[in-house]
Amino acid sequence: MSEQSREPGWYQDPFGTGPEDRRYWDGDTWLAVQQTQPAQFEAPGAPAQQPPESFQGQPYAGQPYEPASQQGGWGGEQSPMGRFGAPASPEDRERTPDGVALASWGRRVAAYLIDALILALSSLLIGAALGIWGALADLFEATLQSSTSTDLTPQFEAFLTANAGTLLAFSLIQLLVSGLYHVVLVATRGRTPGKRLLGIRVRLREREGLPIWRAALSRWLLHFALPNLLSGVPGLGFVGAMFPILDGLWPIWDARRQAIHDKVAKTAVVRD
């Protein structure tokens, strides 16, 4: 007898583990309603029955059966929407799957500001070594002494032309230092100096362990490198300027308190 011509009733469970397992066929699909009957129970012609009163934790009659192997989440308790969208419980915004407390947004911002200050100091030293600040001081003095015109465009264009190579080298060195700072320290130690001072660190979201080099590189590229590069492209400067702000604010409302670069790298920032 084909399933399409089978009468509604209780039959031997095609998904069961033994001959006594029975599942209800409603004439169209197998329902997620199970019970155990004696092995001599004959399915053909059996009248439709209501699920036993002791039945708990399964969908009601009329809801199609979905095998456990197709149900999403950790340990079959969470749907795919819970995994990638809204959390299955408030714990997803507080802890990693193995129970480590997530860092608050305030601590992340404070650590970011400390790291930005350290990198700004390094930029001052790099600029001084390349002579950029001296050239800017000369430009500023020349504009103060100029009394013939209020248009400073010619002086500024002359400054850019005379120092184009130095400014390009300055930008590339800054990018390199930022990459070494964020990628190497996160991949080898799980934290930058700012994160260490605030008692937080970066780890894999799903399990304990340092981010792999690819994950550390992905975090830096998305949050730091690409926005800086876009800021120099005509028409994309606004995107380059706004994306780090959006990325930094994202943990406030995210279901797992991750920034966008955390989601791409599959990482989380946790408390020590």
Buried (B, 14 or more C-beta within 10 A) or exposed (E): EEEEEBBBBBBBBEEEEEEBBBBBBBEEEBBBBBBEBEEEBEBEEBEEBEBEEEEEEEEEBEEEBEEEEEEBEEEEEBBEEBBEEEBBEEEBBBBBBEEBEBBBBEBBBBBBEBBEEBBEEBBEEBBEEBEBEEBEEEBEEEEEEEEEEEEEEEBEEEBEEEBEEBBEBBEEBBBEBBBEBBBBBBBEBBBBBBBBBBEBBBBBBEEEEBBBEEBBBBBBBBBBBBBBBBBEEEEEEEBBEEBBEEBBBBBEEBBBBBBBBBBBBBBBBBBE
